[in-house]
Amino acid sequence: MVKIRLSRKRVPNNQAQMELSLYRPQENDRNHHLGGRSFYFFDFDDNVAYLTTPIVIFNKETGAERTLSSGEWARYHSNIGKSGPFSNYTVDYNDETGSFRYFRDQQLSFIDKVVRRKQTFLSDIEKALMQADYSWKAPSWNCFFHATYNKRPTSVITARGHQKETIREGIDLLVRDGHLPHQPNYLSIFPVTNPQVRVSELNDPNLKAGVADLKREAINQSVEEALKLYGNNPHHRFGMSDDDPKNVELITEEMKVLKRKYPQMSFFVIQTFEDSYVKTEVLETKTRNSSKAKIESSLDNNQLALF
């Protein structure tokens, strides 16, 4: 299979984009004339936004902590404790003291609330918003803006384990600072490593499933919710973007399952990289190249309608 790598030029300031939104009309869905809707599913970290939330790994011998960025985690996590630069480290899955403690909501004491301590997702977004736009807007930002601006049904499917309301509050900060015109038209929010979400919504009662499998289930449920709310129309289009290669692999497999179940609908997977992405259409048993669509700038409205 040949894939097309699509480049993305960074724009140093998003104000022009926001000003343009005051004058441009909202666009209809690609298959609006046939009654179809376009549904957008997003991973968040390194896909919509770059945040500084660290992942902590532990030296096997000394217990000393070492932090990794989410990008480093995506690159090396399958070999941690086995081979490569982190062969002598291990991952601790304790929600309060372990490797992903900053990706979970913590119990805030009365004093924490008095001093207005915030959950890390919120404080990390606020920290990002103090930087230049190009330093925190990730490869799928323009697509996320497009989906939000045009009120496309949108799902956030993230490996984070925060409460759903925390995810909403974090995205509300992007609205508050003018980077989004309003809240997304949420179809679903799945912080897939949240224990309550895993047990009650993602069919993982023993908390054994990996992130990629949890995202597969979240995609499946988001598609079913879309059909429940918007009707079973053969002209619906679904797309999911993610940066982790393992997640992309299993997301693609889930999209194949959905394509076999709903053969007339269209399904896409977008794998994002630091400054580019690859878009692939999923068929029943294979994938194929999608049309090439180079994003020339954040103002290039026609290139944002990815699916």
N, C-alpha and C positions, 0 to 999 in steps of 0.2 A: 504493500500500500504506500503510495506517495502522498506525503502531507505537505501542505502549503504553510510556510511560516510567514505570518503577517506582521509587519513592523508597525510600531507606534511611536510617533514623534511626541516628545514631551512639550507641554506648554507651561511656561513659568508662572502664569497667573490665571486663575479661573474666573476672574471678574468678567472678562469678555464673554465667556460662556453664559454666565448668569444674566448679563445684560441682554444677550441675544434672546434668551428665553422669554423676555418680556415682549418680544415682537414676533416670535414665530408661533404658528398654530400647533396644536397637538396633532400628531399623526395617528391615523387609524392603524389597527393591526394589519399585518401583511395580507391575511385572507379575510379581512373584515367584510368584503363584498359577498363572501360565501358563508358568512356566519362563524368563521373560525377566529380563535384568539391565539395570541402569542404569549407563552408562559416562560418566565425567566427565573432560573434557579441559580443561586450564587453561593459559593464558598466565600468567606470574608477575608481572612488573613492572607496577605500576599497576592490577593486576587482582586478584591475591591480596594483594600487599603493595606499599607504597610504599617504595622504597629510594633512597638519595641517590647512587647510582652515576652519575657524569657521563659524558656523551658530548662529545667534543672536536671542534670544527670549527676550521678554519684560515683566517685572512685571506688572500685571494688575492695581495695585494700584499706584505704584510709577513711573512706566516707566523705572525703572532701567534695564540695559542690563545684560544678562547672556549668555555666549557662550557655545555651544555644539559642540562636534566633529561630523563628519559625521556618525561615528559608533553609537554615542549616539542618534543622530537624527533618524537613522534607527530603533533603539530599542524603542524610546519613542514617536515619532512624532504623532502617532495616538491618544495619550492620553493627549497631551499638551493642557492645558486649561480645561481639563475634570476631570482627576483623576491622581493619582500617584505623583511622586516627583515634577512635573512641572504643577500641576493643577492650580496654581495661575499665570501662564504665558500665553502669547499670541504670535502669529506669525504675523508679519507685512510683507505684500507682496510688499511693495514699492521697486522697483529695486535699487534705489539710496541710501535709508536710512534704508531699512528694514532688515529682517532676512537673506536674501540671497544676500546681497549687495556684498559680497566677491566672490560670485559665478557668478557674472556678469562682463562684461567689463565696466570700468568706462571711462568717457570722460577725456582724458588727456590734460591738458593745455600746452601752449607753454613752460612754466617753467618746467612742469613735463617731457616733452620730452628732454629739455636741460639737466636736471639732470638724464636722462635715467631711470625715473620711469617706472616700468613695470606693466602689468596687473597681478592681484594676482595669476592667474593660473600659469603663468610663474615664478613668484618669489617664489611661494610655491614649484614648482618642483625643482628649483635651490636650495632651502633650503633643500629639501629632499636629493638631490644628494651630499650634504655635509656630510650626515650621512652614517653609515654602510648600506650595501645593505639590510641586513635582517630586518632593521627597517622600510623600506619603500616599499619593494616589497611584494605585497599582494598575496592572494592565487591563482589568475589566471595569475600571472606574467609569469610563465613558459609556459602556454598555449599561452599567447600573444607573447612571444618571438618565440615560435614554429611557430605560424601563420605568424609572420613577416619574420623570417628566410626563411621559405619555400614559401613565397610570396602567401599565401592564401588570397583570397578576404576577406577583414576585414572591419567591421563597428564598429564605436565607437558611442554608444548610451548612452548618459550621461544626468543626471538630471541638469547638469550645464547649464547656460544660456549665456555663452560667444559666441563670434563670432566663426564661424567654423575655420577661419584662426588662431585664438588664440589656439584652440585645436591642430591644426597641429604644430604650433610653439612650444607648450609645449612638444609634442612627439618628435619633432626634437631635443630637448635638451637631450633626452635619447639616441638618435643616436649620437649626438655630444660627449657625455661622454662615448661612447663605450658600453652602455648597450643593444643597439639594433644594428644589423649590417647595417641596412638601414631603410628607411621609410617603414611603412606598405603599402601593396597593397590595398589602400583604395577603398572600395566599396561605402561607405557613411559615413558621419559624421552628427550626429544629437544631438546637444545640445538642448534638447527638451523644456527647459523653456525659450529659446531665443524668444522674442516676434515675430520677423520677421519669424523665423522658424515655430513657432506655427501657424501663420496666413497663410503664403504662402505655407507651405509644409505639415503640420500635421492636416489640416482641423479643426482648432480651432480658428475661426475668433473672437469669443467673449472672448478668453483667460479664459475659464472656466474649461477646462479639467485638471484632476490631472496628476501627473507625471507618474503613472503607465499606465494610458490610453494613454498618449502621447507616452510612450515607445512601447505600443502595436501597435500604428499606425506607428511608426518608423520601427518596425520590419516588419510589413506588406509591407511597401514601400521598405525596403531594400531587401526583398525576391523578390518582383516584379522587382526591378532594377537588381538583380542577374540574373533572367531569361531573362531579356532584353539583358544584356551584354554577358551572357555565354550560352544562349540557354535553352530551356525547356527540360531538361534531367531527366528521372525518377530516376537516380542514384545520384542526388545531395544530399548533407547532410548539414544541418544547425544547428548551436548551439549558444545559448545565455547564458552568465554568468552574474549574478547579486547577490548582497548581501542582498538587502532589501526584507524581506518576502512578503510584499504587492506587490512589483513589480514582484517578482517571481511568485506569484499566478496569476496575470493578464497576465504575459508573457506566462505562461503555457496555459492559456485559448486561447491566440492568436495563439500559436503553434498548438493547437487542431483545430482551424479554418483553419489554413494553411494545416494541415495534411488532413483534409476532402477535401480541394480543390485540393491538390496534394498528393494523397494517396500513391503513389509509392516512394516518397521522404522521407528522414529521418529527424526528428526534435528532438533536445535535449535541455534541460534546465539544467544549472549548477547553483546551489545555493552555494555561497561561504560563509565560516565562517572565523574566525581569522586564523586558522591553518589547515583548511580542506575544503572539498567541497563535495556536493552530486550531482551526475549526474543522470538524469532521461530521458528516452526516452519517447516522447509524441506520443500517438496513436490517433485515430480519436475521441474517447470519453473518454479515460482514459490514465493513464501513467503506465509504467512498469520499473522495475529495469534494468539498463544497466549493462554491464559487469564491474567487479571490476578491477580498474587500479590504483594501489598505486604508487605515485610518490616517489621514494626513494631518489632522489637528482636532482639538476638542470642539471646534466650531463646524466641522464637516458633518452636517446633519445627515446626509444621505448614507454615509458609511457606518452609521451607528445601528441601523436596523439589521442586526446580525442574524436574527431568525424570527 
